[in-house]
Each structure stands twice: as C-alpha cells, then as structure tokens.
Amino acid sequence: MVPAEATFIPNYLTLTGWGLGNTYAGLVLPFLAYAFGTFLLRQSFKQFPRELYDAARIDGMGHLRFLWTILMPLSKPALTAVGMYVFITSWNMYFWPLIITRSTEMQTLQIGLNSLKAGEAANPGLVLAGAALSVIPTLALVIFGQRFIVRGLTAGAVK
C-alpha cells in the first residue's frame, strides 16, 4: 500500500547497484508485482469452491497440477484484467523511465513526447501526432480485452 513514488529511490539505488541502470530489465523489474493485482487475484481465487480442490485431490492431483490445469484456466478473466492494468500503468509511466534511463535510445515514448514540446521551435502538430500514436496500443488493448476487464474486475465481488 506504499505509493510507487516512495519506492523510486530505493529501486533506483538497487538496480544501479546491480548494473541494470540503463537496460530494459531496469525499466521492467520494479513493476512486475502490483498490490492491486495481488488483491484482485486473491478475490478471484477465493470465489472457487473448496469442493473443486477436494475433488482434484481425490483424483490424485497435486497442488501445482491443480493450479495449472484447473485454477489458471478458470482465472483467465482476472489474469487478463491484471495484465491489462499493469500494461496500461507501465505504458503511461513517465517518471521512472526518466530517472532510470540515461541514453535517448532507452527512453520511452512519453519522454520523447515531452522532448518534442520543449524548446522554442516546438511544433504543436508534431506533438499531437505523437500523442495520438502513443494512445493506439492502449486503446487497442482496451478494445480487444474489454470483456475480460469487466469480468476480471467484478470477479469475487458477489458471493
């Protein structure tokens, strides 16, 4: 429940200490786990009846096999919703890529858009075209995964 902004300095110091300062791993690693995703998946897993697990155990299924063959396929809506949330949040992030990257080759699209509007020769048409292009991946993800968002976010809400 700690805001991401409060973890930027420790994450930066840790990743630069590991030599991941200007790499794709440095951009991705701190955001592989979200508290929101943990709570959403917990509620999704809690909606499955205990009898389902008991029946799988009677059939000789172990914990991992039950997880991969029964629970994960039934949890696709929640997993998709978490994945989409993480992607959209990471795609729109500005501050973390700004502090972890040093070279212009590693900087994200949002930093590039900001550099387009800086300066006296800023072209508003160019900035708006870049902003429109930056929305396309998020918009496509939401359009194609809309049913999973609704199903995943409402999973576990009603008993």
C-alpha positions in Angstrom: 0.0 0.0 0.0 3.0 2.2 -0.4 2.8 4.7 -3.3 5.1 3.9 -6.2 6.7 7.3 -5.9 8.0 6.4 -2.5 9.8 3.4 -3.9 11.6 5.0 -6.8 14.8 6.0 -4.9 15.3 2.5 -3.3 14.5 0.8 -6.6 16.9 3.1 -8.5 19.7 2.5 -6.0 19.2 -1.2 -6.1 19.0 -1.5 -9.8 22.0 0.7 -10.5 23.9 -1.3 -7.9 23.1 -4.4 -9.8 24.2 -2.7 -13.1 20.7 -2.6 -14.6 20.6 1.2 -14.7 20.1 1.8 -18.5 18.6 -1.6 -19.5 15.1 -2.9 -20.3 15.3 -5.1 -17.2 15.7 -1.9 -15.2 12.6 -0.5 -16.7 10.5 -3.6 -16.1 11.7 -5.3 -12.9 10.3 -3.0 -10.2 6.8 -3.3 -11.7 6.4 -7.0 -12.1 4.2 -7.2 -9.0 1.4 -4.8 -8.0 -0.6 -4.8 -4.8 -3.8 -4.2 -6.8 -3.1 -7.4 -8.8 -2.4 -9.4 -5.7 -5.8 -8.4 -4.2 -7.7 -8.9 -7.4 -6.2 -12.4 -7.9 -6.8 -13.3 -4.3 -10.5 -12.4 -4.6 -10.7 -14.3 -7.9 -9.2 -17.4 -6.3 -11.4 -17.2 -3.3 -14.6 -17.4 -5.5 -13.8 -21.0 -6.4 -15.4 -23.5 -4.1 -13.3 -25.7 -1.8 -15.0 -28.7 -3.2 -13.3 -28.2 -6.5 -9.9 -28.6 -4.9 -11.1 -31.5 -2.8 -12.3 -33.3 -5.9 -9.0 -32.7 -7.7 -7.1 -34.1 -4.6 -9.3 -37.2 -4.6 -8.4 -37.7 -8.3 -4.8 -37.6 -7.3 -3.9 -34.1 -8.4 -1.1 -32.2 -6.6 -1.1 -28.6 -5.7 0.8 -27.4 -8.8 -1.2 -29.5 -11.3 -4.4 -28.2 -9.8 -3.1 -24.7 -10.1 -2.1 -25.1 -13.8 -4.8 -27.3 -15.2 -7.9 -26.1 -13.3 -7.4 -22.9 -11.5 -5.4 -20.9 -14.1 -7.8 -21.6 -17.0 -10.8 -20.6 -14.8 -8.9 -17.4 -13.8 -8.3 -16.1 -17.3 -10.6 -13.1 -16.9 -8.8 -11.9 -13.7 -5.4 -12.6 -15.1 -6.2 -10.7 -18.2 -7.5 -7.7 -16.2 -4.4 -7.6 -14.1 -2.2 -7.9 -17.2 -4.0 -5.1 -18.9 -3.9 -2.9 -15.8 -0.1 -3.4 -15.4 0.5 -2.7 -19.1 -1.5 0.5 -19.1 0.0 1.7 -15.9 3.6 0.9 -17.2 3.0 2.3 -20.6 1.9 5.7 -19.3 4.7 5.9 -16.7 6.9 9.0 -17.1 9.0 9.5 -14.0 10.5 6.1 -13.6 11.9 5.8 -17.2 13.1 9.3 -16.9 15.3 8.6 -13.9 16.5 5.0 -14.8 17.5 5.7 -18.4 20.4 7.8 -19.5 20.6 7.3 -23.2 18.0 8.5 -25.7 17.8 5.0 -27.2 16.4 3.6 -23.9 13.9 6.4 -23.2 10.2 5.6 -23.6 7.7 7.3 -25.9 6.3 9.5 -23.1 9.8 11.1 -22.5 10.1 11.5 -26.3 6.8 13.4 -26.4 7.9 15.7 -23.7 11.2 16.4 -25.6 9.1 17.3 -28.7 7.2 20.1 -26.9 10.3 21.5 -25.3 12.2 24.3 -27.0 11.2 27.4 -29.0 10.7 25.5 -32.3 8.1 23.2 -30.8 5.6 22.1 -33.5 2.2 21.5 -31.9 1.1 19.3 -34.8 4.0 17.0 -34.3 3.3 16.8 -30.5 -0.3 16.0 -31.2 0.5 13.3 -33.8 2.9 11.7 -31.3 0.3 11.8 -28.6 -2.2 10.2 -30.9 0.2 7.4 -31.8 1.0 6.8 -28.1 -2.7 6.1 -27.4 -3.0 3.4 -30.1 -1.5 0.4 -28.1 -3.6 1.2 -25.0 -6.8 1.8 -27.0 -6.3 -1.5 -28.9 -5.7 -3.4 -25.7 -8.8 -2.0 -24.1 -11.0 -2.6 -27.2 -9.9 -6.2 -27.6 -9.9 -7.0 -23.9 -12.9 -5.1 -22.7 -14.9 -8.2 -21.8 -12.0 -9.5 -19.7 -11.7 -6.2 -17.9 -15.3 -6.3 -16.8 -15.3 -10.0 -15.9 -12.0 -9.8 -14.1 -12.8 -6.7 -12.1 -16.2 -8.0 -11.0 -14.9 -11.5 -10.2 -15.2 -12.2 -6.5 -17.3 -9.1 -5.9 -20.5 -11.0 -5.3 -20.8 -14.2 -3.2 
